[in-house]
Amino acid sequence: MSDQDEKSAAAFQYLIRILEEAIRAGADSVGLERESGGLSVVQYTRNSGLADGPIPKELEQTLVEEIIDRSGLADNPRGEIHINLAGKDYRVIVDERSDFGESAFNLLLKRSTKARK
Protein backbone atom coordinates (compact mmCIF):
# COMPACT_ATOMS: atom_id res chain seq x y z
CA MET A 1 0.00 0.00 0.00
CA SER A 2 1.40 3.41 -0.95
CA ASP A 3 1.91 6.22 1.54
CA GLN A 4 -1.01 8.14 0.00
CA ASP A 5 -3.28 5.07 0.23
CA GLU A 6 -2.35 4.71 3.90
CA LYS A 7 -3.13 8.39 4.55
CA SER A 8 -6.48 8.05 2.76
CA ALA A 9 -7.38 4.93 4.75
CA ALA A 10 -6.42 6.63 8.03
CA ALA A 11 -8.48 9.73 7.16
CA PHE A 12 -11.51 7.60 6.25
CA GLN A 13 -11.24 5.62 9.49
CA TYR A 14 -11.05 8.91 11.39
CA LEU A 15 -14.20 10.11 9.59
CA ILE A 16 -16.01 6.89 10.53
CA ARG A 17 -14.93 7.31 14.16
CA ILE A 18 -16.19 10.90 14.47
CA LEU A 19 -19.49 10.03 12.76
CA GLU A 20 -20.03 7.00 15.02
CA GLU A 21 -19.24 9.10 18.10
CA ALA A 22 -21.82 11.64 16.94
CA ILE A 23 -24.44 8.91 16.48
CA ARG A 24 -23.78 7.54 19.96
CA ALA A 25 -24.11 11.09 21.37
CA GLY A 26 -27.49 11.50 19.61
CA ALA A 27 -26.28 14.13 17.12
CA ASP A 28 -28.22 14.90 13.93
CA SER A 29 -25.21 16.25 12.07
CA VAL A 30 -21.51 16.94 12.32
CA GLY A 31 -19.82 20.17 11.34
CA LEU A 32 -16.21 20.41 10.29
CA GLU A 33 -15.52 24.07 11.00
CA ARG A 34 -12.49 26.33 10.67
CA GLU A 35 -11.35 27.47 14.10
CA SER A 36 -8.04 28.94 15.24
CA GLY A 37 -6.39 28.09 11.94
CA GLY A 38 -7.42 24.43 12.03
CA LEU A 39 -10.40 22.22 11.32
CA SER A 40 -12.57 21.29 14.31
CA VAL A 41 -15.41 18.82 14.81
CA VAL A 42 -18.77 20.07 16.13
CA GLN A 43 -21.68 17.70 16.88
CA TYR A 44 -25.12 19.25 16.32
CA THR A 45 -28.34 18.10 17.95
CA ARG A 46 -31.39 20.13 16.94
CA ASN A 47 -30.46 23.71 17.91
CA SER A 48 -27.32 23.13 19.95
CA GLY A 49 -23.75 22.30 19.07
CA LEU A 50 -21.03 20.61 21.07
CA ALA A 51 -17.40 21.15 20.06
CA ASP A 52 -15.64 17.81 19.89
CA GLY A 53 -12.14 19.14 19.36
CA PRO A 54 -9.65 19.74 16.57
CA ILE A 55 -8.81 17.32 13.79
CA PRO A 56 -5.14 16.28 13.90
CA LYS A 57 -3.17 18.56 11.55
CA GLU A 58 -1.60 15.60 9.74
CA LEU A 59 -5.09 14.31 8.76
CA GLU A 60 -6.80 17.61 7.85
CA GLN A 61 -6.01 17.86 4.13
CA THR A 62 -6.43 14.15 3.43
CA LEU A 63 -9.74 14.10 5.35
CA VAL A 64 -11.05 17.02 3.25
CA GLU A 65 -9.96 15.21 0.06
CA GLU A 66 -11.66 11.97 1.20
CA ILE A 67 -14.94 13.77 1.94
CA ILE A 68 -14.88 15.55 -1.43
CA ASP A 69 -13.99 12.35 -3.31
CA ARG A 70 -16.42 9.98 -1.56
CA SER A 71 -19.37 12.39 -1.64
CA GLY A 72 -18.88 13.59 -5.22
CA LEU A 73 -18.36 17.23 -4.24
CA ALA A 74 -15.82 17.95 -6.97
CA ASP A 75 -18.49 19.60 -9.16
CA ASN A 76 -21.33 20.18 -6.67
CA PRO A 77 -21.74 21.97 -3.33
CA ARG A 78 -23.79 19.01 -2.02
CA GLY A 79 -23.08 15.30 -2.11
CA GLU A 80 -23.80 12.06 -0.34
CA ILE A 81 -21.85 9.20 1.21
CA HIS A 82 -23.47 5.80 1.80
CA ILE A 83 -21.76 4.20 4.77
CA ASN A 84 -22.24 1.66 7.55
CA LEU A 85 -21.93 3.32 10.96
CA ALA A 86 -22.34 1.55 14.28
CA GLY A 87 -23.75 -1.50 12.46
CA LYS A 88 -26.45 0.42 10.54
CA ASP A 89 -26.59 1.86 7.03
CA TYR A 90 -26.55 5.66 6.78
CA ARG A 91 -26.72 8.30 4.11
CA VAL A 92 -24.46 11.18 5.05
CA ILE A 93 -25.57 14.28 3.17
CA VAL A 94 -22.55 16.53 2.77
CA ASP A 95 -22.77 20.30 2.24
CA GLU A 96 -19.55 22.15 1.50
CA ARG A 97 -19.08 25.87 2.01
CA SER A 98 -16.20 28.29 2.03
CA ASP A 99 -15.04 29.41 5.46
CA PHE A 100 -12.47 32.20 5.06
CA GLY A 101 -11.47 30.75 1.68
CA GLU A 102 -11.11 27.17 2.93
CA SER A 103 -13.52 24.24 2.87
CA ALA A 104 -15.88 23.62 5.79
CA PHE A 105 -18.56 20.92 5.84
CA ASN A 106 -21.88 19.98 7.37
CA LEU A 107 -22.51 16.22 7.40
CA LEU A 108 -26.19 15.41 8.00
CA LEU A 109 -26.72 11.88 9.35
CA LYS A 110 -29.73 10.03 7.90
CA ARG A 111 -30.54 6.38 8.57
CA SER A 112 -31.01 4.55 5.28
CA THR A 113 -34.46 3.10 4.83
CA LYS A 114 -33.34 0.69 2.10
CA ALA A 115 -30.78 -2.06 2.48
CA ARG A 116 -27.67 -1.66 0.34
CA LYS A 117 -27.14 -4.20 -2.41
C-alpha positions as CSV (number, residue, x, y, z in Angstrom):
1,M,0.0,0.0,0.0
2,S,1.4,3.4,-1.0
3,D,1.9,6.2,1.5
4,Q,-1.0,8.1,0.0
5,D,-3.3,5.1,0.2
6,E,-2.4,4.7,3.9
7,K,-3.1,8.4,4.6
8,S,-6.5,8.1,2.8
9,A,-7.4,4.9,4.7
10,A,-6.4,6.6,8.0
11,A,-8.5,9.7,7.2
12,F,-11.5,7.6,6.2
13,Q,-11.2,5.6,9.5
14,Y,-11.0,8.9,11.4
15,L,-14.2,10.1,9.6
16,I,-16.0,6.9,10.5
17,R,-14.9,7.3,14.2
18,I,-16.2,10.9,14.5
19,L,-19.5,10.0,12.8
20,E,-20.0,7.0,15.0
21,E,-19.2,9.1,18.1
22,A,-21.8,11.6,16.9
23,I,-24.4,8.9,16.5
24,R,-23.8,7.5,20.0
25,A,-24.1,11.1,21.4
26,G,-27.5,11.5,19.6
27,A,-26.3,14.1,17.1
28,D,-28.2,14.9,13.9
29,S,-25.2,16.3,12.1
30,V,-21.5,16.9,12.3
31,G,-19.8,20.2,11.3
32,L,-16.2,20.4,10.3
33,E,-15.5,24.1,11.0
34,R,-12.5,26.3,10.7
35,E,-11.4,27.5,14.1
36,S,-8.0,28.9,15.2
37,G,-6.4,28.1,11.9
38,G,-7.4,24.4,12.0
39,L,-10.4,22.2,11.3
40,S,-12.6,21.3,14.3
41,V,-15.4,18.8,14.8
42,V,-18.8,20.1,16.1
43,Q,-21.7,17.7,16.9
44,Y,-25.1,19.2,16.3
45,T,-28.3,18.1,17.9
46,R,-31.4,20.1,16.9
47,N,-30.5,23.7,17.9
48,S,-27.3,23.1,20.0
49,G,-23.8,22.3,19.1
50,L,-21.0,20.6,21.1
51,A,-17.4,21.2,20.1
52,D,-15.6,17.8,19.9
53,G,-12.1,19.1,19.4
54,P,-9.7,19.7,16.6
55,I,-8.8,17.3,13.8
56,P,-5.1,16.3,13.9
57,K,-3.2,18.6,11.6
58,E,-1.6,15.6,9.7
59,L,-5.1,14.3,8.8
60,E,-6.8,17.6,7.9
61,Q,-6.0,17.9,4.1
62,T,-6.4,14.2,3.4
63,L,-9.7,14.1,5.3
64,V,-11.1,17.0,3.2
65,E,-10.0,15.2,0.1
66,E,-11.7,12.0,1.2
67,I,-14.9,13.8,1.9
68,I,-14.9,15.5,-1.4
69,D,-14.0,12.4,-3.3
70,R,-16.4,10.0,-1.6
71,S,-19.4,12.4,-1.6
72,G,-18.9,13.6,-5.2
73,L,-18.4,17.2,-4.2
74,A,-15.8,18.0,-7.0
75,D,-18.5,19.6,-9.2
76,N,-21.3,20.2,-6.7
77,P,-21.7,22.0,-3.3
78,R,-23.8,19.0,-2.0
79,G,-23.1,15.3,-2.1
80,E,-23.8,12.1,-0.3
81,I,-21.8,9.2,1.2
82,H,-23.5,5.8,1.8
83,I,-21.8,4.2,4.8
84,N,-22.2,1.7,7.5
85,L,-21.9,3.3,11.0
86,A,-22.3,1.5,14.3
87,G,-23.8,-1.5,12.5
88,K,-26.4,0.4,10.5
89,D,-26.6,1.9,7.0
90,Y,-26.5,5.7,6.8
91,R,-26.7,8.3,4.1
92,V,-24.5,11.2,5.1
93,I,-25.6,14.3,3.2
94,V,-22.6,16.5,2.8
95,D,-22.8,20.3,2.2
96,E,-19.5,22.2,1.5
97,R,-19.1,25.9,2.0
98,S,-16.2,28.3,2.0
99,D,-15.0,29.4,5.5
100,F,-12.5,32.2,5.1
101,G,-11.5,30.8,1.7
102,E,-11.1,27.2,2.9
103,S,-13.5,24.2,2.9
104,A,-15.9,23.6,5.8
105,F,-18.6,20.9,5.8
106,N,-21.9,20.0,7.4
107,L,-22.5,16.2,7.4
108,L,-26.2,15.4,8.0
109,L,-26.7,11.9,9.4
110,K,-29.7,10.0,7.9
111,R,-30.5,6.4,8.6
112,S,-31.0,4.5,5.3
113,T,-34.5,3.1,4.8
114,K,-33.3,0.7,2.1
115,A,-30.8,-2.1,2.5
116,R,-27.7,-1.7,0.3
117,K,-27.1,-4.2,-2.4
